[in-house]
Amino acid sequence: MKKIYLFISFLAIPVFIGMVKLFLFTDSNEENFTKGIKAFDTENYNAAIIYFNWVDKKKYPEVIHYLGDSYLKIGDVSNCIQLLQEVYDKKSVNNMNELSKLVNLLGIAYSKNNDLKQARFYFLEAKKLGNQNSLRNIQILDSLEQVQKNAPDINQ
């Protein structure tokens, strides 16, 4: 009987240590970021926004892109622009690859807001930072501007 108790004790100790580590040392930022990514990947953007807003953006700067993209996916262009514009103005992202994605996304947000001048500015900035998607976005913007230029004025 003593051997059984000893055996169970040896099994229980690692489980107990694992539970203590999980509950005491789990980073809530990491947990919310992971939950946000899962929500984003399953196109549950409202839930993703909630989780991403609980993440420390200095500790997880990549969350900004996901948060901005989530705002765009639900059609909340103004919150997307506000978030990304603040990050751009403060130059608070040091990773050039991440910054180029954010600047390109800011261009997309401005184009969805029908501010094509600002959209072009940010697409060109993203291009300078090496974002390849910005080249395609500039071409789309050129086509859109051409259509608007050639479209008859319906108010006449």
QUIKA-V940301 format. One line per field, one symbol per residue. phi: phi as a letter, one per 30 degrees, with the letter a starting at -180 (. if undefined). burial: 1 if it has 16 or more other C-alpha atoms within 10 Angstrom, else 0. A space follows every 10 residues. Layout:
BEGIN
phi: ???
burial: ???
END
This chain:
BEGIN
phi: .ddddddddd dddddddddd dddccddddd dddddddddd dcicdddeed dddccddddb dddddddddd eddcicdddd dedddddddd hdcddddddd dddddddddd dddicddded eddddddedj dddddddddd dedddddddd dddddd
burial: 0000000000 0000000000 0000000010 0111111011 0001111110 1110110000 1111111111 1110001001 1011001100 0010000111 1111111111 1000010111 1111111011 1001101100 1000000000 000000
END
